[in-house]
Amino acid sequence: MKVIELKRLDNSLSKHPYYADESSKKLAVIFPGSGYSVMAPYHYYLTNFFTELDYSVLNVDLDYRYYPEIDKRKEFLLYDIEQVF
């Protein structure tokens, strides 16, 4: 597992676990649900499921619970997605 670190709009770092299979031509991108992080149990099981099928897996951690304004959350979300891809 690698961790991809990206700088966010507020200069904090977001960390995204990446399970790379260099021979794979398939990528599964898993996003957490609202209020969850990439450390939730379903991420563990989904990651295992896809790696067993020879996928590389990127868990994108987009936790915005600390930004109460919906416009700010949207701004951070769009910026982070752009940085990941």
ZIHU-V917532 format. One record per run of one state. SS is the DSSP state (~ for helix, > for strand, _ for the rest). FROM is the first residue (numbers start at 1). TO is the last residue. Records with the same first field share a line. If there is no record, write none. Layout:
SS->FROM-TO / FROM-TO
//
This chain:
_->1-1 / 8-12 / 20-26 / 32-40 / 53-55 / 61-69 / 85-85
>->2-7 / 13-19 / 27-31 / 56-60
~->41-52 / 70-84
//
